[in-house]
Amino acid sequence: MFSLFYGLWKYMFSKTEFHVLILGIDKAGKTTLLEKLKSVYSNLEGLPPDRIVPTVGLNIGRIEVSNAKLVFWDLGGQPGLRSIWEKYYEEAHAVIYVIDAACPSRFEDSKSALEKALRHEDLQGAPLLILANKQDLAEAVSAEELARYLDLKKLDERVYMFEAISANDGMGIKESIEWLVDAMERSKRTEKLRVRAGVNGPTTA
């Protein structure tokens, strides 16, 4: 009887764990975003922007939002490092794709890298959050302008959202993460990952 009640308690009160990829070409602000997430959602103070260096390989960050634990995998965006992205696709519940909205000359490279990722079968059905970063800069385009420019095909086949943010000052970050958690909780991909892991209830840490 104790084990039955303990199992029910664990099911009701433990937090669901989600794995989220943070992708984007180099200098988009991915690691700055990860550090800001740490400071916004935990007592940990993230690194200041002037101390952040380009990611070579992988950075990992963890936060808790409501009844969810989010594990972020921030992957390097330099051309020579993008080949490792796909090694993490299979276990990802969702993707955050960061774009430097203040640098239109790199939009085409960002679009190409994103389209290649979305075509990979291991990311099928993963919710997608596209962040128009660096809104603290006067030259940054809006999320709507970025969406029109990218004109990504086949996005209607997955849940997605464009959001304007600033990883420097935190603008738009909480709204973005709240949307992402809701999207993952509703996602068929989440159910598939749970089944594959042999978990009947929430995926718990």
N, C-alpha and C positions, 0 to 999 in steps of 0.2 A: 504493500500500500504506500509506504514511504517513497519508493522509487517512482511510483505512478505520479504522486503529487510533485516530487522533485522534477520529473520530466516535464510536467505541465507548467510548473513555475519557470523552469529554464526556457521553455518555448515562449512564454508570455513576456518575460522580462529581460531576456538576453538581447543584445543588439545585433542586428543584421550587419554583416560585413560585406562591403562592396570594394572591388578593385577597379580603379579608375586610371586610365592612361592620360598623361598630359603630353600632347604632341604639338609640333610646330617647328618651323625652320629656326635656325639659330638667330639669336638676338630678338626673338619675339616677346620675351619676358616670361617664359615658362617657369624658371626657377624663382624669379621674383614673385610670381603668383603663388607658388608653393610656400614660400616663406611668409607671405602675407596671410595665407590660409592658416598657417600655424599660429600666428599672432591674433587673428580674428577669433578662432575657435578654441584656443587653448591658452593656458597661462604662459606658454613658451613664447619668448620674444624672437621673431624671425630675424634673419640676417638683414641689415640695412642694404638697400640697392647698391651702394658704392662698394660693398664687400662681396658681391655675388659675381662669380666667374662662370663662363660658359660650361654647361654640363658635358662631361666626357664620360659616357656610359649611362649611369642610372642614379637618380636621387629618389629617396623614399620618404614620404611624409604621411602622418596619420592624424586624423581629427575625428571628433564625434559630433554628430548632428542629430538631435532628437533621439530616435531609437536606432540610429545607424552609425556604424563605424566605417569610415572611408579611408582606404589605403591608396595613396597616390603614387604612381610610378612616373616620374619626370624623366623623359628620355632625351638624350642629346640630339640637336637638330641640324648639326653640320652635315653637309652632303655625304661625307664618308661614314657617318654614324647612323644614317637613316635605315640602313639595311638591317640593323638589329631590332627595329621597331616590331617587325612581324613576330619575333620570338615571344612577345608579350600579348599578342592579340587574343589568343585562345582563352586566356583566363580573365580577360577584361570584361567587366559588366558594362562599361561605358567609356566614351572618349571625350576629353576636353581638348579642343584644337585652338591654339593661341596664335593670333596674327597681330603683327605690329601695324595698327591702323594708321599710323603716322608716316608710313613708308610705302607709298603706292608702287614704287619701282620694284618692290619684292613681292607684290601680290601674286604675280604669275607663278613664281616659284612656290609660294605657299599653296596656291590652288593645285598645282601639279602634284605636290607631295601629299596633299589631302585626298585628291582623287585616287591616287595610287593606293593609299591606305584603305579607302572605302571599298575598293574593288576586291580586296582580299577576303576570301571566304571565311576566314576565322574571325572576322569582325561583323559578320552578317547579323543584322538586327540590333546592333549595339546603339543605344541612344547617343546622340552627338550634340555637344555643346560647343558652338563656335564663338570664341571671345574676340571682339574687336578691342584689343588692348591699347594702352597708352592714351586714354581719353583725357589725361591731364595735359596733353600737348595740344596746342592750338591747331596744328595742322592735321590732327587725327580725323579720319572720316567716321561717320556714324555707322552703327551696325546695319542699318537699312542700306546705306550706300555700299558697304562692303558686300552685303548679300547680293545686291544687283551686279556688282562687278564680278564676283566669283561665278555667279550663274551656274552653280553646281547641278549636275544632272543626277537623277535618281534619288534625290534626297527625300522625295515623297514616300519612298519605300521604308524609311526609318523615322523614328521620333527625333526631332532636332530643334534647336533654337539658336538664333544669333543674339548675342548680348554685348552691349558696350560696357567696358570695365576699365579701371585703372588699377593695375597691380601695385602701383606705388602708393596711392592713397586709399585704396580699398573700395572705390566706387563700383557698385554693381555686383560685388562679389557674393554677398549673402543671398541676393535674389537669384543669382546664377546657381549657387549650390543647392538652394531649396528646390529649384526646378529640377536639377539633376537627380537629387535623391528621390523625388516623386516619380520621375521618369523611370529610374531603375527599379523602383518598387513595383511599377506597373508593367515592366518590360517582360515579354515572353522569353527574351534571352536570359534574364535572371532565373526564370523557372527552369530553363534548359540546363543552366550551370548547376542549379541545385540538384536536379535529377541526376546529372552526370556525376556529381560528388556524392550521391547517395544520401542526400539530406531531404527529408520530407517536409520539415518546417523551415524556418528562417536559417540562412547560412550564418552561423555564429562563430565568434572568436573564442 
